[in-house]
Amino acid sequence: MSFKSLGLSDALLKAVQEKGYTTPSPIQEKAIPLILEGRDVLASAQTGTGKTAGFTLPMLQILEATKKARHRPIRALILTPTRELAAQVYDNVREYGTHLNMRSTVVFGGVKAKAQIATIRQGIDVLVATPGRLLDLESQGALSLKRIEILVLDEADRMLDMGFLRDIKKIMSLMPSKRQNLLFSATFSKEIRQLAGGILHNPALVEATPENSTAEKVVQKIYRVDKGKKTELLTKLISEGNWKQVLIFTRTKHGANKLTKKLIQSEISAAAIHGNKSQGARTKALAGFKSNDVRVLVATDIAARGLDIPLLPHVVNYELPNIPEDYVHRIGRTGRAGAKGEAISLVCIEEMEYVRGIEKLLKQQLASEIIEGFEPNNTTEPGKPNSKKSNFRNSQRQRSRGGSSENKNRNNSGRNRNKNRRR
Ligand code: AMP
């Protein structure tokens, strides 16, 4: 299968060739012809599958073929959950449209609106936006959505997770009802199906990857370790494995900051990316990571959503997410566009219930290992009958003979567990 056989125009084929793509990815193969036919599409695709080109290429082709007015109303809107994803999709729109006479821009919060408004005033064909800033600008009269012909909801599941449902509904009400709708989502929850039911007309269903599955090329591994030893184990893995580029997930912003500081203390260059960082700091951290100046990027789920880091070899879950779908999103950062990747989770006893949730979602068991020198002290899950009690006691006795530091660890882990419950 070639891009040409999908029915793309010469201008788009040239742009694709310049990007170095030789064959369409499965999602592109399926979605592009359907979108070119004018169908509404409901697509299940994770980041890393080439979904952005999957909707952008046919969208640009349709807009180009039906170009009419001299003045430029906004004809296509791509909604994304995060600023980073918006910026990245916009880059893609520009690159794929490089041989077309098409104008596009991106709007998101966290930066001043003045320049965004000025660009829109000059006339824009394609707008990439996050919901909040889009509604702000619309309510100020800085833009109109009344001439939208194509709407793309990118990473719709994350938009719902982030509480954008009301904003999305409001945005829908500002657009003409006759338009082409494309909804992309990594997972197909009940809520997504409901949203799709309200927006899409007779949609073609495209599933590039089986529902809720993880990229096949990603090797997934769990290292069982006590909470208090995670940083030490992580440092060892990075240093001894000579990992050059690793994305690490923490559950909280505070956790991301703390870990980043510790890694830097261990002379591993690191930067944190999360919602409390300014847009400038986020962009700088990502740029440093992409250019290999920063070895480790520590991120929270929301901030990491949609980051385009090609060929990322290592993803580490320093803490597992309590929402199993987030695990799928996280490990979608590695093994991208056919490349091999490794996703490692450092799992302490309190997180075993998350492991079970993830395994249930993936319908697969995750391989679990213990690294020498990092054997967990605590192997009894909270709230579970203590079947290994006698062994555990024995090992405790052995340890207390050897010294008190591990006991201290164990006590800490109990305290943290309570803290976790409160969170
Ligand atoms: P996406 O899932 O849209 O975020 O794309 C993931 C990565 O794959 C991006 O770095 C794209 O540039 C790249 N990509 C998209 N389509 C192809 C293709 N057909 N062949 C190779 N790489 C691709």
Residues whose N, C-alpha, C, O or C-beta is under 5 A from the ligand:
A	BS01	AMP	Y21 T22 T23 P24 S25 Q46 T47 G48 T49 G50 K51 T52 A53 P310 A337
